[in-house]
Amino acid sequence: MHDVACELVAWVRTNYAAVAVNPDAVLFGAATHDIGKVIHPEELSAPGSAHEQDGYRLLLEHGVGAELARFARTHASWSEVGVGVDDLLVSLADKIWKGKRVPELEQLIVQRLAAADGSEPWQAFMVLDDELTRIAAAADRRLAFQANYPTTT
């Protein structure tokens, strides 16, 4: 997922330079967004959201500032008030690395891209869709790689 976040950040910076992205924050968020699963290991292989708030608290308890710890809490809450483009990119990377497309999330990103450079939303959608299709095409390879490292023994 972190590699996909790197790709997305580079893509936004190349194609939408007017979008204010904090690459270091996005990459930190990508690296730590699921940290709460150390407390809730059942969520490694089953649905659940308890890891989100607990991951946020865990990071705070270990000295990570709230401005970075937030990704543990926001990576599945992209429609909340105050969620920024950095949060949206972490959320998008979390979905697209495994080939999952989430229209609501993608639409929020399209709105930010179009607003930043004055393009029409449909134009931003077309460009984003092409990039997400490219990234999603390698999802099976990424998932197969991850499957080589089981979450249980």
Disulfide bonds with the S-S distance in Angstrom:
none
